[in-house]
Amino acid sequence: MNTASTDILRIGCGAGFSGDRWDAAVAVVRTLAAQPGPAVLMFETLAERTLALAQLRRRADPQAGYEPSLERFVAPVLRECVAHGIPIVGNFGAANPRAAAACLRRLGESLGLPRLRIAVVEGDDLLARLSTDQLQSLLPGQLRAHEAVSANAYLGAFEIAQALRAGAQIVVTGRVADPSLALGPMLAHFGWAADDWDRLACGTMAGHLLECGAQVCGGYFADPGVKDVPYLADVGFPIVEMHADGHFVVTKAQATGGCVDTRTVKEQLLYEIHDPARYLTPDVVADITEAEVTQLAADRVEVRGVRGHPAPASLKATVCFDAGWLAEGEISYAGPNAAARGRLAGAVVRDRLRSLGLAMPLRVDLIGQCSVLAVYDGSGCDGTTQFKDLQDVRLRIAAHASGRDDADAVAREVLALYTCGPAGGGGVRTQVTNRLASDSCEVPRDWLQPAWSFAA
């Protein structure tokens, strides 16, 4: 990767989470390839629960545990990225970066590409590195009795940068801080020092704006009649133009819908920020209290004035535990008195579970009318006037069970509403899934040894 410091580095985002659109990166790569100068494509596909599920898949199959949609994300753009010298950086390695690299190797071969230089960043998996006593010492007392399904530290950008400097065409990571996926290429390209806190903070906030995909381009921002966004069905994904001094411009893929303006950028700047003066990452503590956000032109917003402070002494880690089973069931009621029949159906299931001796947390909701804002047990659905005239309701029942058999019993009671009443129920769907709980803690940096290497 070019390390000259006098030009602009463009970084585009091809995915903001595991469930994102598979074709979103196509317009991003087309835009990057059409512009002069170096560019990088990043994929952010990893969340806390996503990683725990990946660890479960790896337990069942040692060759699994990476992003399930990896090929669907990368295949549409890999040939063009190679042809135009656009490296790909992604945390789609999840719980098994080596297996993800092998998958990408096979994908490249299937496309007839020359052998790809694929680097893997490792060292985030605490279960593989720490003793049980070390891991237990990090956790709150009430969690120490639980067996961890996954425990991963948030690594930073420097190993990504080293891999890119060594010529990697693809860098596969597991758990790294989301903004580090963008900061790593900036470090590689501009050669910023590890203690150049202001520039590291600028790069981190640029990565923060990229990491959620279409959110900064109007996706999660859209609210019709309040915050209108044009052509949302074809919403574009973001591109950052980073300058050597740390200021940057946020834009989006050409010929796409959505918008990038000061409002979308400010919303995303503040997204998941607990303290605007101290945004903690593995690489730097960023301060956006004096940041300046300026509209330069349509879909072009400049950000300046981000400041940085020395990186924290410890790294954040997320630990996930087996938390029993989640049973869910839904059924619809329509026509006169539909809401009353829906409430009765919920009461029937509650009474049936009680008679079977199944005591467990239970939630009963009328979706769209009494769900998000209802109290946990559904008692907010009290039959007041606002519900009496409803003629189309969807009842949802959810329960937290300690064992699979009890969860299956809940699902079966919802299914039985078909004929056991009340009248007019239809469209039953049930699902039973393993439930995961998580908590966060801090890990001393010297307990970890992040490293990168080229995949075989």
GIVENHU-V294008 format. One record per helix or strand of 2 or more residues. SS is the DSSP state (A for helix, B for strand). FROM is the first residue (numbers start at 1). LEN is the number of residues. Records with the same first field share a line. If there is no record, write none. Layout:
BEGIN
SS=FROM-LEN + FROM-LEN
END
This chain:
BEGIN
B=9-7 + 39-5 + 87-4 + 118-5 + 148-6 + 170-4 + 238-5 + 248-5 + 279-2 + 285-3 + 292-6 + 300-5 + 307-3 + 314-21 + 361-7 + 392-10 + 425-20 + 451-4
A=24-11 + 48-13 + 70-14 + 97-14 + 126-4 + 132-7 + 141-3 + 158-8 + 180-11 + 197-14 + 213-5 + 232-3 + 262-9 + 338-18 + 385-4 + 404-17 + 445-3
END
